[in-house]
């Protein structure tokens, strides 16, 4: 009886650790320079690279911060930037 209780307790503890680890969010460092691979696609009508799409997805939590910055808003909110984000499958946030 004791071994069953101990085994159940251990299994529950392992499950809690696994579930807790899967909910841990990775912090994103908001640096607009991380979007440098997208510069060509944003400044022209060219298709974004895979690296560009990866960076936009990574920087997605930062997009509102960039859009609120008067120096960056012109670039981040431009039609080409929206097209790049759309092509990469990143929805434009409503800030």
C-alpha positions, 0 to 999 in steps of 0.5 A: 500500500505504501509503495503505491502511494509513494509511486503515485506521489512521485508520478504526480510530482513529475507530471506537475514539473513537466506541465510547469516547464511547458508553461514557462515563457521565454522572454523576448528582448525587444530590439528593432535591430533584430528585424534587420533581415526584413529591411529589404522586404519592408523597403521594397516589394520583395518577398521576405526571407525565412530568416525575416519571418523567423525574426518577425515571429520572435519579435511579435510581442514587441510590435506594439512597442515599435508601433508606438515609437514615433521614430519607428512607426513609419516603418513598422506600420507601412503597407510593405511592413504589413505585407511582410507580416501577413506573408510571414503569418504574423497578425498585425496587433491592434495597439 
